[in-house]
Amino acid sequence: MFGKLLSAKALFVYGLFIVLGGLSFAIYLQFFKGLGPCALCIFQRLTYIAYGLIALVAIIHSPKKWGARVYAFFQLPVTLLGLAIALRQVWLQGLPPGQVPSCGPGINFLLQSFPLQKVVQVVWAGSSDCAVVSWRFLTLSMATWSAILFGCLFLLSLFAMLKRYQTGKKKSARASED
């Protein structure tokens, strides 16, 4: 019974649902509640999208044993990057007001004016926009919830990579025993 709930394809579906739920809620807050994303939020969204695309390809491919491990292996660094970005934002939000970096240029200006490496450096440094907590649920900021989601995605990918998948021979042997 639990075999199908923990199959490789099911694990990728769970990850995709987590990503779609998180992104949908972020888009809802942006367009219906007027909470515009800061640069770090945009980078987190990009990592969610990267994870979701890997999961979608894995779902379509419907890999078995080693294929599932390969897809999960590629998801792990994406989740770690997203977790690092989210934790950086949580750290910025915890700084005292005098230590928060000053307001920087917008992400659109940065992308048009500088090479990508410089944009990443400036965004990683953070700005006062990234330190603002404009929404909370159960006393946790959106960045904290994002870190929790990335942690869940990391654990899900790690489980998918380390899981022992049944081969066709073992399945048929068990069916004949029953």
Steps between C-alpha positions, in 0.01 A plus 500: 500500500772747594710401202308724262492788751879490522581417138750718319231665292287573810796664675554732204128578492509593870793733436325659205188560711708666772661726240170586332337571836783725613521688171122535476484650847789739423325612180173544692675722755665698222202564275207493742656633820750740341813347657768540236795258512848622591806383305564207736134395464539499123810282526309261728221483243755413232631212709143378559446509123825309436399233752151482349636458148724214607204339677276547195754341266542213747123450517470494122801268468370278784844371591575182682775428750810686371313755295311614809828534686649712223205740497504523879877558490445803276227630729722496810728794407196700386334451839823588683534818296139596571546421868814714514320794336201467733722474809697806383174693486398374844838618630451843340154524656649432842757780482451809715376800295840673500680199353264431209666573164379814328247492223657396171393523139217283372561160349398619151763777506765259626427245228516766229816668631726230636621149417317218675786434745483861626120483523524188717757670726285811546182298561678270747617804697134580546324830540252660732220359280612145583500572874138619512254251645168591340315174562495242778319175564528332841761767586730383217596725210461403137877444476485261796214306339700489178798357689269235651368409153853476361594279796204273421597488132857416598385212722263378228780504240742333739243228571439451127873470441572257784179295482526134412276450200354159424597341176256316277638157606432558868148625428413189299653271763289662771187474287553126449549450876163661581 
